[in-house]
Amino acid sequence: MAVSVVGGLTVSTILTLVFIPTLYMIVEQRVKKSKV
């Protein structure tokens, strides 16, 4: 059970560190394009 908890925390942390900045960059680029 502890292994699955630690694994889940690790995966969610990595996804958060990678996915959120990527999503932010995509949204920011779309906002810049729509302003032009």
mmCIF file of the N, C-alpha and C atoms, coordinates in Angstrom:
data_MODEL
# 
_entry.id   MODEL 
# 
loop_
_atom_site.group_PDB 
_atom_site.id 
_atom_site.type_symbol 
_atom_site.label_atom_id 
_atom_site.label_alt_id 
_atom_site.label_comp_id 
_atom_site.label_asym_id 
_atom_site.label_entity_id 
_atom_site.label_seq_id 
_atom_site.pdbx_PDB_ins_code 
_atom_site.Cartn_x 
_atom_site.Cartn_y 
_atom_site.Cartn_z 
_atom_site.occupancy 
_atom_site.B_iso_or_equiv 
_atom_site.pdbx_formal_charge 
_atom_site.auth_seq_id 
_atom_site.auth_comp_id 
_atom_site.auth_asym_id 
_atom_site.auth_atom_id 
_atom_site.pdbx_PDB_model_num 
ATOM 1   N N  . MET A 1 1  ? 0.830  -1.204 0.000   1.00 0.00 ? 1  MET A N  1 
ATOM 2   C CA . MET A 1 1  ? 0.000  0.000  0.000   1.00 0.00 ? 1  MET A CA 1 
ATOM 3   C C  . MET A 1 1  ? 0.869  1.261  0.000   1.00 0.00 ? 1  MET A C  1 
ATOM 4   N N  . ALA A 1 2  ? 1.920  1.248  0.802   1.00 0.00 ? 2  ALA A N  1 
ATOM 5   C CA . ALA A 1 2  ? 2.785  2.431  0.859   1.00 0.00 ? 2  ALA A CA 1 
ATOM 6   C C  . ALA A 1 2  ? 3.425  2.703  -0.497  1.00 0.00 ? 2  ALA A C  1 
ATOM 7   N N  . VAL A 1 3  ? 3.767  1.630  -1.214  1.00 0.00 ? 3  VAL A N  1 
ATOM 8   C CA . VAL A 1 3  ? 4.395  1.807  -2.527  1.00 0.00 ? 3  VAL A CA 1 
ATOM 9   C C  . VAL A 1 3  ? 3.441  2.524  -3.472  1.00 0.00 ? 3  VAL A C  1 
ATOM 10  N N  . SER A 1 4  ? 2.172  2.140  -3.462  1.00 0.00 ? 4  SER A N  1 
ATOM 11  C CA . SER A 1 4  ? 1.212  2.777  -4.367  1.00 0.00 ? 4  SER A CA 1 
ATOM 12  C C  . SER A 1 4  ? 0.981  4.234  -3.984  1.00 0.00 ? 4  SER A C  1 
ATOM 13  N N  . VAL A 1 5  ? 0.997  4.536  -2.697  1.00 0.00 ? 5  VAL A N  1 
ATOM 14  C CA . VAL A 1 5  ? 0.818  5.924  -2.254  1.00 0.00 ? 5  VAL A CA 1 
ATOM 15  C C  . VAL A 1 5  ? 2.006  6.769  -2.701  1.00 0.00 ? 5  VAL A C  1 
ATOM 16  N N  . VAL A 1 6  ? 3.217  6.271  -2.454  1.00 0.00 ? 6  VAL A N  1 
ATOM 17  C CA . VAL A 1 6  ? 4.421  7.015  -2.849  1.00 0.00 ? 6  VAL A CA 1 
ATOM 18  C C  . VAL A 1 6  ? 4.475  7.150  -4.367  1.00 0.00 ? 6  VAL A C  1 
ATOM 19  N N  . GLY A 1 7  ? 4.145  6.090  -5.078  1.00 0.00 ? 7  GLY A N  1 
ATOM 20  C CA . GLY A 1 7  ? 4.141  6.147  -6.542  1.00 0.00 ? 7  GLY A CA 1 
ATOM 21  C C  . GLY A 1 7  ? 3.139  7.171  -7.053  1.00 0.00 ? 7  GLY A C  1 
ATOM 22  N N  . GLY A 1 8  ? 1.957  7.191  -6.470  1.00 0.00 ? 8  GLY A N  1 
ATOM 23  C CA . GLY A 1 8  ? 0.943  8.153  -6.890  1.00 0.00 ? 8  GLY A CA 1 
ATOM 24  C C  . GLY A 1 8  ? 1.381  9.586  -6.632  1.00 0.00 ? 8  GLY A C  1 
ATOM 25  N N  . LEU A 1 9  ? 1.973  9.821  -5.468  1.00 0.00 ? 9  LEU A N  1 
ATOM 26  C CA . LEU A 1 9  ? 2.462  11.166 -5.157  1.00 0.00 ? 9  LEU A CA 1 
ATOM 27  C C  . LEU A 1 9  ? 3.562  11.585 -6.131  1.00 0.00 ? 9  LEU A C  1 
ATOM 28  N N  . THR A 1 10 ? 4.459  10.649 -6.442  1.00 0.00 ? 10 THR A N  1 
ATOM 29  C CA . THR A 1 10 ? 5.555  10.959 -7.360  1.00 0.00 ? 10 THR A CA 1 
ATOM 30  C C  . THR A 1 10 ? 5.020  11.309 -8.743  1.00 0.00 ? 10 THR A C  1 
ATOM 31  N N  . VAL A 1 11 ? 4.112  10.486 -9.243  1.00 0.00 ? 11 VAL A N  1 
ATOM 32  C CA . VAL A 1 11 ? 3.558  10.723 -10.581 1.00 0.00 ? 11 VAL A CA 1 
ATOM 33  C C  . VAL A 1 11 ? 2.795  12.041 -10.620 1.00 0.00 ? 11 VAL A C  1 
ATOM 34  N N  . SER A 1 12 ? 1.986  12.305 -9.607  1.00 0.00 ? 12 SER A N  1 
ATOM 35  C CA . SER A 1 12 ? 1.204  13.545 -9.605  1.00 0.00 ? 12 SER A CA 1 
ATOM 36  C C  . SER A 1 12 ? 2.117  14.763 -9.505  1.00 0.00 ? 12 SER A C  1 
ATOM 37  N N  . THR A 1 13 ? 3.211  14.653 -8.744  1.00 0.00 ? 13 THR A N  1 
ATOM 38  C CA . THR A 1 13 ? 4.149  15.766 -8.635  1.00 0.00 ? 13 THR A CA 1 
ATOM 39  C C  . THR A 1 13 ? 4.818  16.035 -9.976  1.00 0.00 ? 13 THR A C  1 
ATOM 40  N N  . ILE A 1 14 ? 5.277  14.981 -10.643 1.00 0.00 ? 14 ILE A N  1 
ATOM 41  C CA . ILE A 1 14 ? 5.928  15.146 -11.945 1.00 0.00 ? 14 ILE A CA 1 
ATOM 42  C C  . ILE A 1 14 ? 4.948  15.728 -12.952 1.00 0.00 ? 14 ILE A C  1 
ATOM 43  N N  . LEU A 1 15 ? 3.714  15.204 -12.975 1.00 0.00 ? 15 LEU A N  1 
ATOM 44  C CA . LEU A 1 15 ? 2.714  15.728 -13.903 1.00 0.00 ? 15 LEU A CA 1 
ATOM 45  C C  . LEU A 1 15 ? 2.441  17.201 -13.624 1.00 0.00 ? 15 LEU A C  1 
ATOM 46  N N  . THR A 1 16 ? 2.379  17.571 -12.357 1.00 0.00 ? 16 THR A N  1 
ATOM 47  C CA . THR A 1 16 ? 2.124  18.968 -12.005 1.00 0.00 ? 16 THR A CA 1 
ATOM 48  C C  . THR A 1 16 ? 3.271  19.855 -12.472 1.00 0.00 ? 16 THR A C  1 
ATOM 49  N N  . LEU A 1 17 ? 4.506  19.414 -12.248 1.00 0.00 ? 17 LEU A N  1 
ATOM 50  C CA . LEU A 1 17 ? 5.666  20.225 -12.619 1.00 0.00 ? 17 LEU A CA 1 
ATOM 51  C C  . LEU A 1 17 ? 5.802  20.360 -14.131 1.00 0.00 ? 17 LEU A C  1 
ATOM 52  N N  . VAL A 1 18 ? 5.322  19.370 -14.888 1.00 0.00 ? 18 VAL A N  1 
ATOM 53  C CA . VAL A 1 18 ? 5.467  19.396 -16.347 1.00 0.00 ? 18 VAL A CA 1 
ATOM 54  C C  . VAL A 1 18 ? 4.216  19.955 -17.007 1.00 0.00 ? 18 VAL A C  1 
ATOM 55  N N  . PHE A 1 19 ? 3.042  19.491 -16.561 1.00 0.00 ? 19 PHE A N  1 
ATOM 56  C CA . PHE A 1 19 ? 1.792  19.781 -17.267 1.00 0.00 ? 19 PHE A CA 1 
ATOM 57  C C  . PHE A 1 19 ? 1.340  21.219 -17.073 1.00 0.00 ? 19 PHE A C  1 
ATOM 58  N N  . ILE A 1 20 ? 1.426  21.734 -15.858 1.00 0.00 ? 20 ILE A N  1 
ATOM 59  C CA . ILE A 1 20 ? 0.927  23.085 -15.588 1.00 0.00 ? 20 ILE A CA 1 
ATOM 60  C C  . ILE A 1 20 ? 1.746  24.157 -16.322 1.00 0.00 ? 20 ILE A C  1 
ATOM 61  N N  . PRO A 1 21 ? 3.090  24.124 -16.284 1.00 0.00 ? 21 PRO A N  1 
ATOM 62  C CA . PRO A 1 21 ? 3.842  25.120 -17.065 1.00 0.00 ? 21 PRO A CA 1 
ATOM 63  C C  . PRO A 1 21 ? 3.570  25.011 -18.560 1.00 0.00 ? 21 PRO A C  1 
ATOM 64  N N  . THR A 1 22 ? 3.419  23.782 -19.067 1.00 0.00 ? 22 THR A N  1 
ATOM 65  C CA . THR A 1 22 ? 3.127  23.597 -20.488 1.00 0.00 ? 22 THR A CA 1 
ATOM 66  C C  . THR A 1 22 ? 1.773  24.194 -20.829 1.00 0.00 ? 22 THR A C  1 
ATOM 67  N N  . LEU A 1 23 ? 0.776  23.906 -20.004 1.00 0.00 ? 23 LEU A N  1 
ATOM 68  C CA . LEU A 1 23 ? -0.565 24.450 -20.225 1.00 0.00 ? 23 LEU A CA 1 
ATOM 69  C C  . LEU A 1 23 ? -0.533 25.977 -20.163 1.00 0.00 ? 23 LEU A C  1 
ATOM 70  N N  . TYR A 1 24 ? 0.216  26.522 -19.223 1.00 0.00 ? 24 TYR A N  1 
ATOM 71  C CA . TYR A 1 24 ? 0.322  27.975 -19.080 1.00 0.00 ? 24 TYR A CA 1 
ATOM 72  C C  . TYR A 1 24 ? 0.950  28.595 -20.326 1.00 0.00 ? 24 TYR A C  1 
ATOM 73  N N  . MET A 1 25 ? 1.998  27.962 -20.855 1.00 0.00 ? 25 MET A N  1 
ATOM 74  C CA . MET A 1 25 ? 2.649  28.475 -22.062 1.00 0.00 ? 25 MET A CA 1 
ATOM 75  C C  . MET A 1 25 ? 1.689  28.466 -23.243 1.00 0.00 ? 25 MET A C  1 
ATOM 76  N N  . ILE A 1 26 ? 0.923  27.382 -23.383 1.00 0.00 ? 26 ILE A N  1 
ATOM 77  C CA . ILE A 1 26 ? -0.021 27.273 -24.502 1.00 0.00 ? 26 ILE A CA 1 
ATOM 78  C C  . ILE A 1 26 ? -1.084 28.361 -24.400 1.00 0.00 ? 26 ILE A C  1 
ATOM 79  N N  . VAL A 1 27 ? -1.631 28.546 -23.207 1.00 0.00 ? 27 VAL A N  1 
ATOM 80  C CA . VAL A 1 27 ? -2.663 29.577 -23.013 1.00 0.00 ? 27 VAL A CA 1 
ATOM 81  C C  . VAL A 1 27 ? -2.084 30.957 -23.292 1.00 0.00 ? 27 VAL A C  1 
ATOM 82  N N  . GLU A 1 28 ? -0.875 31.210 -22.815 1.00 0.00 ? 28 GLU A N  1 
ATOM 83  C CA . GLU A 1 28 ? -0.251 32.518 -23.008 1.00 0.00 ? 28 GLU A CA 1 
ATOM 84  C C  . GLU A 1 28 ? -0.025 32.796 -24.495 1.00 0.00 ? 28 GLU A C  1 
ATOM 85  N N  . GLN A 1 29 ? 0.411  31.779 -25.250 1.00 0.00 ? 29 GLN A N  1 
ATOM 86  C CA . GLN A 1 29 ? 0.624  31.961 -26.682 1.00 0.00 ? 29 GLN A CA 1 
ATOM 87  C C  . GLN A 1 29 ? -0.693 32.253 -27.392 1.00 0.00 ? 29 GLN A C  1 
ATOM 88  N N  . ARG A 1 30 ? -1.764 31.577 -26.994 1.00 0.00 ? 30 ARG A N  1 
ATOM 89  C CA . ARG A 1 30 ? -3.064 31.818 -27.629 1.00 0.00 ? 30 ARG A CA 1 
ATOM 90  C C  . ARG A 1 30 ? -3.560 33.223 -27.330 1.00 0.00 ? 30 ARG A C  1 
ATOM 91  N N  . VAL A 1 31 ? -3.321 33.707 -26.116 1.00 0.00 ? 31 VAL A N  1 
ATOM 92  C CA . VAL A 1 31 ? -3.744 35.064 -25.764 1.00 0.00 ? 31 VAL A CA 1 
ATOM 93  C C  . VAL A 1 31 ? -2.964 36.080 -26.594 1.00 0.00 ? 31 VAL A C  1 
ATOM 94  N N  . LYS A 1 32 ? -1.667 35.858 -26.761 1.00 0.00 ? 32 LYS A N  1 
ATOM 95  C CA . LYS A 1 32 ? -0.859 36.778 -27.555 1.00 0.00 ? 32 LYS A CA 1 
ATOM 96  C C  . LYS A 1 32 ? -1.318 36.782 -29.011 1.00 0.00 ? 32 LYS A C  1 
ATOM 97  N N  . LYS A 1 33 ? -1.640 35.595 -29.566 1.00 0.00 ? 33 LYS A N  1 
ATOM 98  C CA . LYS A 1 33 ? -2.087 35.521 -30.957 1.00 0.00 ? 33 LYS A CA 1 
ATOM 99  C C  . LYS A 1 33 ? -3.425 36.222 -31.136 1.00 0.00 ? 33 LYS A C  1 
ATOM 100 N N  . SER A 1 34 ? -4.320 36.083 -30.175 1.00 0.00 ? 34 SER A N  1 
ATOM 101 C CA . SER A 1 34 ? -5.646 36.683 -30.314 1.00 0.00 ? 34 SER A CA 1 
ATOM 102 C C  . SER A 1 34 ? -5.584 38.208 -30.199 1.00 0.00 ? 34 SER A C  1 
ATOM 103 N N  . LYS A 1 35 ? -4.576 38.731 -29.506 1.00 0.00 ? 35 LYS A N  1 
ATOM 104 C CA . LYS A 1 35 ? -4.437 40.182 -29.377 1.00 0.00 ? 35 LYS A CA 1 
ATOM 105 C C  . LYS A 1 35 ? -3.906 40.801 -30.662 1.00 0.00 ? 35 LYS A C  1 
ATOM 106 N N  . VAL A 1 36 ? -3.156 40.042 -31.447 1.00 0.00 ? 36 VAL A N  1 
ATOM 107 C CA . VAL A 1 36 ? -2.527 40.585 -32.657 1.00 0.00 ? 36 VAL A CA 1 
ATOM 108 C C  . VAL A 1 36 ? -3.544 40.752 -33.762 1.00 0.00 ? 36 VAL A C  1 
# 
